[in-house]
Amino acid sequence: MEREFDYIIVGAGAGGATVAKELSKKNKNILLIEKGNVEKSIGTFNDALRYFDGSKITKIPFKSKEGVTLWRAFMAGGSAFVAAGNYIRSFEREFKSMGIDLESEFLEAEKELHVAPLDDSLISEGSRTIARAARQLGFNMEPMMKAIDPSKCIRCGQCMLGCRTGAKWTPIEYLNEALNNGVEIMYNTTVDKVISEKGTVKGVLAHNAKEQITLNAKKVILSAGGLSTPVILQSSGINEAGTNLFIDIFVCIYGLHKDLSLINEPQMAMVNLDFHNEKGFLLSPCVNHVRQIRFIEAGMKGFAMPTKRILGIMIKIADEESGYVYPDGSVSKIVTNQDRERLNFGTAISKKILEKAGVDPDTFIETHPAGAHPGGTAAIGRIIDTNLETRINNLYVCDASVFPKAPGMPPILTIIALSKRLANHLS
Ligand SMILES: Cc1cc2nc3c(=O)[nH]c(=O)nc-3n(C[C@H](O)[C@H](O)[C@H](O)COP(=O)(O)OP(=O)(O)OC[C@H]3O[C@@H](n4cnc5c(N)ncnc54)[C@H](O)[C@@H]3O)c2cc1C
């Protein structure tokens, strides 16, 4: 007789790992299916080429049809594995107004992840100089809320390639707990479609390198991320998924300083949120120290900059929900006029701060627009209800797709809180 799981969870990233861990406490029969692998060797540019999404041949990162870079990773832990380790509550007020009160889930998650302002000992002289300059100009610049253990951090400045020392929290911790509680995890397996009968879930259709697989379940939770979940929904008959894509577009301003850099600190060590509510952007000192990544970001100008003398600020906006994910997984995403205005406002302030910090303004370069927070493609109120259920009974979505609007903020903490809430609702 064919096996039937109580739950199949699709995707082992921020949402999927949390739901798996929480549901596993209830002694259920759970299968987690993940497209990527458990990566053993992490933390270098060459490692990252394996798990970041990009062309298999040229290694160029995934882009929208209009050329906006879309950063994401396929692996155990998902994009949350390569995150900068920033954990700020986002969209709290908006969810509350929809009847979704996440207060107790936020508190629980913050405790489990040990979220705290980045330890002073980990902040480089470069960021301190930027913060002083910002304050002299009347702007704030505070340590970022992080989930980084200062006793393990070696200040390699490569958080976004994967943390080699385990200083940064990742969903692997939740996956290990789920495994210990009996959850089965199937890696290197891609879910293509949800099977339903008379409007109710029956299971999923998946494939690996060898074969197609049909797996049965009473309930299915899609946590494949803002760019993959809508593709699965569309192939399962929910054709209206995939619209309203946001990505929290960002650019960085880089410039040369005579002797300072941001090399010796966790990336995005500090943050300015002065403009978040009114103007829709945040600022954070940030430089990618790998030349090849700066080449991707800004061509030869980025590549040629001497790594040990760059200071930079990332400008990250809440962009318009203007994008679309097509059934074949390709993406349309532009920088709208409003997005450009927000970016311009933020870059102008960032240049002032950097100049005040001693950066030569003649060396300023701006990176190409990119995004690493895709979501909105299966939003609450449009594709799912406030319990995260679709119009197919027992089919749920729990990842960044469910945000109705761009947070313009690190979304993982909120995704974890939503996942805890869903697990409570289901059990
Ligand atoms: C470089 C980088 C830095 C970031 N830094 C931060 C940060 O500091 N703080 C923050 O809050 N956010 C950060 N983000 C964003 C954050 O990582 C994502 O918003 C978050 O991980 C989204 O969670 P999710 O559950 O929607 O998707 P993910 O965490 O990406 O998980 C989706 C999972 O589903 C798997 N999958 C995809 N398709 C399928 C399929 N068809 N079948 C089976 N499995 C599938 C993927 O492999 C992946 O493991 C960063 C992102 C990047 C790329």
The ligand as an ORCA input file, in Angstrom:
! r2SCAN-3c Opt
* xyz 0 1
  C      22.662     36.905     -0.058
  C      21.388     37.069      0.734
  C      21.421     37.723      1.952
  C      20.241     37.874      2.702
  N      20.296     38.429      3.955
  C      19.180     38.467      4.714
  C      19.240     38.869      6.071
  O      20.292     39.188      6.604
  N      18.080     38.867      6.796
  C      16.870     38.504      6.231
  O      15.852     38.537      6.924
  N      16.809     38.113      4.942
  C      17.924     38.047      4.185
  N      17.854     37.569      2.904
  C      16.550     37.160      2.378
  C      16.122     35.825      2.959
  O      17.166     34.894      2.859
  C      14.878     35.325      2.251
  O      13.914     36.354      2.217
  C      14.299     34.128      3.007
  O      15.238     33.093      3.089
  C      13.057     33.669      2.309
  O      12.565     32.542      2.996
  P      11.652     31.510      2.215
  O      11.244     30.466      3.168
  O      10.644     32.287      1.446
  O      12.652     30.921      1.083
  P      14.050     30.206      1.227
  O      14.669     30.434      2.538
  O      14.864     30.580      0.018
  O      13.681     28.666      1.114
  C      13.109     28.114     -0.056
  C      13.644     26.678     -0.185
  O      12.857     25.974     -1.142
  C      13.721     25.218     -1.993
  N      13.004     25.011     -3.249
  C      12.786     25.916     -4.231
  N      12.024     25.382     -5.195
  C      11.745     24.121     -4.813
  C      10.987     23.049     -5.387
  N      10.317     23.202     -6.565
  N      10.946     21.854     -4.743
  C      11.596     21.681     -3.545
  N      12.315     22.657     -2.962
  C      12.361     23.878     -3.574
  C      14.974     26.059     -2.104
  O      16.092     25.309     -2.481
  C      15.076     26.625     -0.685
  O      15.830     25.774      0.148
  C      19.021     37.399      2.167
  C      18.998     36.746      0.933
  C      20.167     36.558      0.223
  C      20.112     35.812     -1.086
*
